Amino acid sequence: MDEYNFQQGLEESLRIIENVKARPKLVAVYGWPNSGKSYLINAIGKCLEERGVEVYKGSGSLREEFYEGIRDRPHSFKDVLLIHCAWDRKIIFVPGLRRVVFEDEDPNELSNRILNRKVDLNIGIYNPNHFLKLEGEYDFIIKNLDSVRKPKA
């Protein structure tokens, strides 16, 4: 599996998204907390919006009802949906976070079950200074050494 730095991963994301024919385009960004998921989603979104593409930038996992809306009214959604997933695609129990990711939260499971299609792009992003490398199935992984831990509220 290819591994890129942040800038290379951003460029590869844009290249792949540009070539997807399905509408809306589904992009899932997976990673542990403080890995740069939101930063990547915002960067992809900004680049696409500058090109005139309508983008939904998710800040959390999407529920079944959202996918049912895509199924029932696909043209009423933005061109690209960027989905924020705070876990490794392979692992259901997230160690240290005391969180279980259920199938009704994973975009790949929901897309397969409700839309009868695959997510168009699965990106993993991590910082080896914060967490171990991701192990799930991704189109590529971004090693983001510049991510920082967010201050606790």
Buried (B, 14 or more C-beta within 10 A) or exposed (E): EEBBEBEBBBEBBBEBBEEBEEEBBBBBBBBBBBBBBBBBBBBBBEBBBEEEBEBBBBEEBBEBEBBEBBEEEEEEBBBBBBBBBBBBBEBEEBEEEEEEBEEEBBBBBBBBEBBEEEBBBBBBBBBEEBBEEBEBEBBBBBBBEEBEEEEEE
